[in-house]
Amino acid sequence: MSWGWKEADWEGRSPLLPAARDEATLGPLMATTMVTAAALGALCLLVADRAGAAEPATSEQPGALVVAHLDWDPAAPSMGCATRDAVIADVQQLLGRFAFVEPSAADLTVTVRIERRDPHWVARLQLLSAGGEARGERELLSEEQSCHALDGPIALVMALMLEARRLRSTVHLPPPPLPEEKDEEVWQGQAHAGLAVSGGLLPGLALGAHLSAGLAPPGFVPIHLGVTIWPAVEHLSDGRGGSFSAWHAGLEICPDFASSSRGAVGICGGVEGGLLTGTGIGLDYAHAPARGSVQLGAGLTGSLTIAGPLSVHLQAGAAVPLHRPRFVYTASSGAVEEVHRPWPVVPTGTLSFGFDVPPE
């Protein structure tokens, strides 16, 4: 029996196997070959499965969510910067998920150190693997005076660092802060009308009519312009003397040192001037001279709201005349008699009702 290649031997036979002279020899050989191929395939699958088990997927692989430990600068709060808890809350709000754990469970560590290098605040962020290998570093600079200017940028950069290995990521930016509501700057005005009392400007105790208008510019103390008219008061001795009257116009400022919706307490100070007139009574020559009058005054003031724009005001203080004119006459004996001269210190007071313009 001999082996050989013939043209007909290619028909129905494998070219890699020697030609067999009968089917009885070829059948067992092909069966053995198929079993061997199946065994090799199973072995390859087993090796591949073991290789995959030896390299399990980690959260640092592309597409995986990572959790980190935040190593925040312990000196940051004492420098006026954000706290660790505040930064964690900001980052997790941006990511919309839980992102920070204890070191033992973390895939990464984010280290943050902050320092002041005039004129900048400098924040250095370093990303480390679980084994301590450096994965990246970012540095932020701010020229703002407050370290809190870094709060938002640090949180955003940290969120992007944690999401860097993901193919797609969404950062939930917080809405911008609402602008602070500022009270509309309104010029407040007030009109007053009431009674005034003084001792020593005219002889004895005198009552007068008081009118004033107040204006409170935004950011400044209230300013009051007022006029007081003092009706005539007589002073006689043995049927001789005089009748005295006066009027004053003044300017004063009245800052409050305590106030509420129901009222206020403050202090007023200012200057006023006018004329003091005396007319002789029982004299051969009834002269009516007018003398200038200027005085500085100060006092305590209080107000109480009655209803709506209506309020009642009380002020008590004293004034010091800068000029004290003398009113005298010459008696038949030739002696000069003084009828009146303003006191060195004049007690004053007013009781008035006020109306706010415009109503608050």
LORO-168066 format. One record per residue (C-alpha): x, y, z. Coordinates in steps of 0.001 Angstrom, whole numbers, padded with zeros to 6 digits, always signed. Layout:
<pts>
XYZ...
</pts>
This chain:
<pts>
+000000+000000+000000+001481+003408-000946+000666+007132-000414+000343+009496-003279-001347+012689-004492-003747+012514-007340-005967+015134-008927-009021+013150-007923-007857+012986-004322-008831+016721-003857-012461+015943-004353-014337+015411-001041-011145+015303+001052-009278+017798+003158-006051+018898+001451-004356+018935+004867-005015+015239+005476-003333+012351+003568-005630+010645+001144-007185+007522+002598-008010+004597+000450-011374+003982+002227-014027+005813+004353-013390+003584+007356-009995+005157+007893-011098+008836+007306-014116+008904+009738-012252+008234+013023-009554+010744+012081-012058+013600+011488-013890+012839+014737-010629+013074+016679-009838+016460+015051-013258+017971+016005-012939+016902+019662-009488+018455+019850-010786+021780+018380-013653+021890+020862-011303+021326+023776-009000+024132+022600-011970+026518+022309-013134+025763+025828-009612+026302+027153-009430+029729+025448-012738+030821+027012-011541+029718+030447-008275+031659+030110-010117+034777+028953-012555+034553+031863-009706+034205+034370-007904+037161+032785-011020+039308+033136-011418+038294+036762-007814+039231+037435-008489+042839+036236-011832+043880+037715-013418+047177+036601-012606+050100+038874-014442+053397+039440-011474+055192+037882-012101+053630+034486-013677+055843+031831-017421+056242+032394-017359+055247+036073-018490+057480+038940-015731+058226+041408-015950+059153+045059-013201+061089+046771-011848+062173+050113-011421+065930+050555-008227+066978+052331-009224+070606+052981-006775+073224+054243-007291+073262+058030-006213+076922+058201-008782+078089+055629-011594+079064+058047-009227+081150+060178-008245+083095+057034-011864+083896+056296-012250+081167+053652-014924+078515+053291-015177+075505+055601-014706+071906+054448-018389+071071+054932-019442+074095+052872-017168+073085+049981-018425+069488+050054-022003+070729+049925-021224+073026+046978-019459+070299+044957-022191+067726+045557-024802+070279+044559-022939+070870+041293-022632+067127+040585-026108+066280+041771-024810+063234+043639-022960+061982+046685-019253+062442+045913-017201+062389+049138-016400+059537+051533-013867+058618+054194-010277+057946+053011-010605+054152+053292-013506+054069+050807-012249+056783+048409-011061+056235+044844-009268+059582+044845-008081+062269+047238-008463+065962+046524-005999+068122+048463-006668+071850+048713-004272+074430+050138-004952+078183+050259-002573+081057+050888-002400+084816+050505+000209+086136+048050-000519+089834+047707-002401+090890+045751-003813+087400+045172-005565+084647+047030-004080+081387+045718-005840+078020+045904-003933+074900+044833-005971+071762+044108-004177+068404+043702-005815+065141+042651-004253+061918+043993-005052+058287+043316-005884+055866+046099-002216+054895+046085-001033+058498+046410-000014+059013+042770-000520+062526+041370-003293+062662+038791-003479+066405+038215-003077+069846+039764-004927+073132+039331-004152+076592+040723-006713+079376+041124-005907+083064+041627-008254+085781+042888-007545+089479+043340-010643+090027+045477-010129+091173+049048-012294+088390+050457-011154+084762+050348-014798+083783+049804-014379+084927+046192-012704+081514+045668-015648+079499+046999-017505+079105+043708-014453+078573+041465-012973+075947+043831-016207+073971+043899-016590+074095+040095-012986+073087+039349-013155+070268+041909-016377+068960+040359-014800+068941+036899-011699+067157+038237-013855+064383+039709-015731+064014+036415-012654+064237+034142-012632+060491+033231-016296+060348+032300-017189+060579+028626-020257+062628+029480-021029+064580+032614-023581+067143+033771-022734+069899+036225-025717+071506+037932-024828+075184+038132-026676+076972+040948-028850+079952+040050-027194+083340+040419-027804+085005+043772-030714+087387+043869-029681+091029+044012-029957+092537+047424-033128+094465+047858-032271+098030+048652-034750+100333+050209-035793+102987+047777-034121+106226+048701-036996+108567+049491-036687+112069+050804-038930+112218+053860-040567+115468+054866-042557+116495+057901-044577+119559+058906-045043+120580+062561-047393+122991+064291-047718+123544+068019-046866+125575+071093-043509+126832+072329-042527+127879+075837-039488+129767+077064-038251+131325+080241-036196+134493+080178-036330+135420+076505-039229+137676+077422-039957+138679+081010-040927+135590+082984-042516+132573+081302-043765+133112+077774-045908+131036+075388-045586+131220+071615-046744+129634+068369-044297+127285+066649-044243+126183+063013-041547+124047+061408-040806+121906+058381-038442+118941+058474-036573+117228+055660-034701+113919+055899-032375+113405+052894-031345+109775+052230-028279+108927+054291-028307+112180+056229-029736+113410+059510-033086+115245+059464-032944+119015+059038-035600+121313+060520-036462+124910+059646-038718+126607+062149-040362+129903+063112-041565+130846+066580-043662+133918+067322-043813+135194+070888-046802+137465+071671-046311+140523+073874-045632+140082+077575-045812+143069+079952-043463+143792+082791-044382+146734+085116-043063+148221+088334-045016+151009+089981-047011+151397+086780-043915+151786+084675-042248+149245+082453-042734+147782+079033-044411+145290+076730-042067+142813+075014-042518+140531+072031-040191+138537+069775-039931+136246+066794-037214+133751+065883-036405+131725+062781-033978+128844+063128-032187+125892+061596-031419+122691+063502-030387+119112+062833-032029+116284+064776-030374+112841+064550-032220+109939+066191-030308+107607+068492-033249+105230+069033-036206+104619+066752-038972+102141+065964-042154+101996+063935-043974+103679+066810-041622+106578+067476-038110+107888+067974-035856+109600+070494-033059+111930+069447-031154+115110+070044-031456+118454+068276-029014+121310+067968-029050+124491+065981-029074+128254+065780-031906+130767+065583-032168+134489+065282-034758+137222+065077-035933+140438+066741-036824+141329+070311-039059+144400+070602-039866+146432+073720-042492+149200+074027-042509+151504+077034-045565+151654+079316-046255+154530+081728-043349+156522+080440-043309+160073+079172-041678+158826+076000-043143+155508+074767-040286+154353+072582-040476+150917+070845-036913+149852+070016-036210+146489+068287-033021+144622+069063-031462+141726+067207-031527+138346+068962-029277+135369+068152-028996+132213+070248-027595+128684+070090-029779+125862+071348-029810+122120+071996-032222+119660+073499-033736+116212+073613-036612+115349+071315-039102+112524+071179-041871+111569+068773-044769+109141+068928-046857+108009+065973-050559+108502+066585-052065+107048+063426-050815+106838+059864-048808+109963+059047-049851+111823+062212-047457+112074+065149-046889+114094+068302-043511+115657+069149-042021+116934+072378-038744+118814+072707-037057+120194+075826-033751+122028+075960-032027+125343+076503-030643+128214+074461-027725+130547+075080-028214+134101+073702-025149+135439+071913-026455+138989+072406-028520+140132+075395-029961+143611+074737-030971+145783+077752-034261+147664+077906-034055+150601+080354-035638+153953+081139-034455+156989+083075-036492+157827+086163-037310+161415+087220-034532+161123+089786-032101+160502+086979-031545+156850+087870-031446+154316+085035-033943+151526+085614-033627+148184+083786-036969+146798+082677-035808+143615+080966-032757+141771+079716-032805+138142+078405-031409+135510+080758-027936+134069+080118-029503+130629+079643-033068+130411+078323-035008+127183+078993-037079+126176+075947-039627+123586+075002-042101+122756+072249-045151+120527+071943-046298+120015+068390-048191+117731+066067-046517+116477+062915-047636+115220+059513-045331+113091+057384-044914+114097+053725-045142+111792+051874-046830+109345+054272-044601+106366+055014
</pts>
